[in-house]
Amino acid sequence: MLNPTWLKTFKTLVEVNHFTRTAEALFMTQPGVTQHIQKLEQACGTPLLIKKGKSFELTEQGHIVYKYACDLMEQQQNLLNTLQTDDPYSGSIKLACSGALAQWLFPKFIALQAEHQNLKVKFEAAPNKRICEYVQQGHSLFGLVTQVPNQAEFEVTRIGTESLCLVLPKKHSKSSLNSEVLQQLGLVDHPDGQQYLAKYLEECGNKELADISIRELKRITYINQLSQILYPVAQGIGFTVLPLSAVLSSPFYPELYIHEPNTNVEDELYLISKKDRPLPSRYHQFITLIQDSINESKST
């Protein structure tokens, strides 16, 4: 790498066109200027200027190095200017969250990006453990999780709650729900299906449902594509448990029935970011958007 101090001296000399005035401009001695030029020529392996009395002419290589020095100084100044600004409407937004939240929030984020096209949104859909890894490794600057991670490594802020929904075909909207109905329908299973179902049955306030053995419950299908989990339910086949955001954002929502539990079942949502790494200002409007969206879903 060429010494930037030599490049600065060379650039100044070309623009001032005088060794003594260059030395004065850079608070150097004239021999010091000459030494910098000689060292730069040695590093480049070619003469950069031809002296003509008290003046000089640039060689072809000298013109190339001068342009390089100008570009380098401009890039450095642009970098310094960028470091001094924190534009809330420019830059990348990197979020890691569950697939359900990604499906629900992504259109909202894109709508904000459409208003400010210098913003660039990137989502990573992953389970809690992977989300923490993404944030810790810097692949995502913030994440949404349902379990509190190690607070020695992360800044953790409770951002709200999200309801878990027991979802059935719409034809069951007027019938009572019991263990026999669920057994007859069977579970549409997915990667988080049994975990969500266990939490729902335990906390929904219905003793009969709480006594259901998940191991003995019939499973009629399994799908790991979030967008397709509710398709069989909409077709009258089976039931499942998903976060409310996934149900509301599903194209099959009109054909679904959400069971009303005696006690609402909720997952806590936490915003996490890497410890001692403040988020740029552009992230704050997206955090507000997430909070507003969560509140909006509760009033739906």
Secondary structure, 3 states (H helix, E strand, C coil): CCCHHHHHHHHHHHHHCCHHHHHHHCCCCHHHHHHHHHHHHHHHCCCCEEEECCEEEECHHHHHHHHHHHHHHHHHHHHHHHHCCCCCCCEEEEEEECHHHHHHHHHHHHHHHHHCCCEEEEEEECCHHHHHHHHHHCCCCEEEECCCCCCCCEEEEEEEEEEEEEEEEHHHCCCCCCHHHHHHHCEEECCCHHHHHHHHHHHCCCHHHHCCCHHHCCEEEECCCHHHCCHHHHCCCCEEEEEHHHHHCCCCHHHEEECCCCCCCEEEEEEEEECCCCCCCHHHHHHHHHHHHHHHHHCC
